[in-house]
Amino acid sequence: MRIVPGDRTSEFRTASWDEALSFVVSKITELRAADGPDAIGCFGGGGLTNEKAYAFGKFARVALRTSMIDYNGRFCMSSAATAANRAFGIDRGLPFPLTDVAEAETILLVGSNPAETMPPAMQFFDAGRAAGATHIVVDPRRTATAQGSTRHLAPWPGTDLALANGLLHLLIKQDLVDRDYIAARTNGFPSVQASVASYWPDRVERITGVPVAELYETVEALATAQTAMILTARGAEQHSSGTDTAQAFINLALALGLPGKPGSGYGTITGQGNGQGGREHGQKADQLPGYRKLADPADRAYVAGVWGIDPSELPKPGLSAFEMLDRMGTPGGVRGLLVLASNIAVSAPDVNRVIDRLGALDLLVVSDIFMSETAALADVVLPTAQWAEEEGTMTNLEGRVIRRRRALPPPAGVFDDLWLIKELADRLGRGRFFSADPRNVFAELRLASAGGIADYSGISYERIDAEQGVFWPCPSEDHPGTPRLFTDGFPTVGGRANFIRVEYQEPDERPDHDYPYVLTTGRLMAQYQSGTQTRRVPSPSQAQVQPEAQLHPHLAQRLNIGNADIVNLSTRRGSAAFRAVINTDIRQDVVFVAFHWGGASAANALTNPALDRYSRMPAFKVCAVAVQRIGSPDDLHLLSAPPAAIRRERGTNKRKDLQMITQNRFLQGIYPFEGAGLDKPVPISADVSYLVPDGVISQVLYFRGGNTTDELITVVLMRDGVPMRYFPIGARSDVHVPLRVVEDIEGGSVVELQLVAPLGLTGHLVVDLGLVEH
């Protein structure tokens, strides 16, 4: 507790459990009396056992009677969950066993890097590859997973929905969809077919940067395989249109007839240890156990009956995670917050805003195993048992309920969160509704979930032990569990899966003159989540991985940044400092950072809190960013100084010693091509397409080109899709054309090189277009 109660600038001191919990309960009682039950909020985590997630949701609704509860899974799985529920009537990360991954002849893996973020699952991917499977990885970075794949597609971040619609367009155009499956098992295909008619390959290449040839190759690999899977993860889902993006890939899977077929289907890869179970039993703002809905009168009546209360005592659905955090300490917002197993001062988007809101609370209580960045801001920090010191169950990404066994007792004076919830409920006069025994809690969870979508009623600790886990839904003790969903139908009205029309929309935030590049975020193998545990491990692998920003060499050269230099990244929300890592495994217009660090290197000080309209998922994966070199490799103090101090020390976004009246820009490379006909210019590559920043005038200085074929070809300089200049290149020849000025090209215009070549002609093209900007 704080030495001076209510003063979070004062130091912490040790206190007895009785003193700490008495203080917490008195503050809760005071705030509820002044502002009602919703003055108290609860924030949980995907690392809680099923029993603790269930008890925490029940505690919010029964002991506190607040609607204000959500959890960090809202920042993880919510978009895929929402899409799966509306398409399939059920949300289970993988609706098939993980072993099916090894049986798929083709896998389209979108926005996932399991080689680094989920290494145990890679055994199944590796087994498939060893058997000759085709794995296509969609990611703006050439990750460890992409490096081992058959093919890597590198789209511009935030354009995955257009990619999915473009692939479906080609499937339909080439009559490769499964018409029998669509007719027998789905609804809504005609509307989706009409909507993807406008996603022709050239347009999709222009939007995504994925070459037309790679679109055709991907469609062929999916359509000709006997078994195929489409798997999405956070890279595709953590966007303001994440639900629609997941839906677009579900549409693609349905058109191919994959869901319900062994070795095939659509799935999403869960991130946290209990990311699946943590979202099934009541931590979400709108949810009751078993995926029941808080807004459904029948669901409310059933669960209230299990809990022994009147349905009218249950609150209505509350606010989603970021919405609740964003309103803390404001009129009508939460004034006291209880946090279990989450480090929101690192993991929330626009984290400087969230930290400011945490500071506005009248009461912040954190239960954790370490003094996390969030705990360091609290009034009261409660130690809790670690995973090996407690009993319970978890549910993995394939829907298998497994045991967490206690290996040793916690230290004296340390208790688990079930004890904490029971103790707080006792002091609030509602203890009779709660138990601190995990077996008792699981028995009640089974009953509360019975008849729900996530039905655990037939699962017991004994069955889990005997069967090495049981797959839900399992509605009775003699039911075998359900490893594979959708074999006979879908749990929707009518039993059919739903195609849903979705349209591509540009990311909520795009680059401009002040923030000219794209920032995307993710994870690294050596660190985990907010780093509360892994950043404390004194092993070489952790020590060697510092906060890093990955840049392409061309971008680094343009900005005078060397490998291991310290760079400052700034967005419309804040700044953060990282060590530059320069390699060719990333697009030239994209910067990547991991979100494992807080303080001066908090990636989420940069990210955009724009929310998906359905799932309320923040747009973690794409925002506009400026990049600036602020120090040499030896300037380590810049990685520990707050971003504001960096700005004061180093100046504003543009250093005086690097300012230029004009700046050169080059579109260049060597590219394979296939001619589409003398009357049809086709894009060469996304690398030779360039959006002139707002407020900038660009002029063309020269063009150089080379041609490896025995035919005349022509490169066309396009502005906003209109030809500006033609550059013929003879057979096995080259050309150099100096240009004083074709015309001024103003900000917002797209400059692109396209190719005209005889139909079917293949070869390689060398291009080098020089521009100057002022």
Secondary structure, DSSP 8 states (H G I E B T S, - for coil): -BSSTT-TTS-B----HHHHHHHHHHHHHHHHHHH-GGGEEEEE-TTS-HHHHHHHHHIIIIII--S-EEEGGGGTTHHHHHHHHHHHS---S-SS-GGGGGG-SEEEEES--HHHH-GGGHHHHHHHHHTT-EEEEE-SB--HHHHTSSEEE---TT-HHHHHHHHHHHHHHTT-S-HHHHHHHEE-HHHHHHHHTT--HHHHHHHH---HHHHHHHHHHHHH-SSEEEEE-HHHHSSTTHHHHHHHHHHHHHHTT-TTSTT-EEEE---STTTTGGGTSS-STTEEGGGEETT-HHHHHHHHHHHTS-GGGS------HHHHHHTTTSTTS-SEEEEES--HHHHSSSHHHHHHHHHT-SEEEEEESS--TTGGG-SEEEEB--GGG--EEEE-TTSEEEEE---S---TT-B-HHHHHHHHHHHTT-GGG--S-HHHHHHHHHHHHTTSSS--TT--HHHHHHHT-EES---STT----SS--SS--SSTTS-EE---------SS---SSS-EEEEEE--TTS-TTSTTGGG--SHHHHH--SEEEE-HHHHHHTT--TT-EEEEE-SS-EEEEEEEE-SSB-TTEEEEES---GGG-GGGTSEEEE-TTT--EETT-EEEEEEEEE-TT-GGGGTS-HHHHHHHH-SSS-GGG--S-EEEEEEEEEEEE--EEEEEEE--GGGEEE--TT-EEEEEEEEEEE-SSS-EEEEEEETTEEEEEEEE-TT-EEEEE-S-S--EETT-EEEEEEEE-TT-EEEEEEEEEEEE-
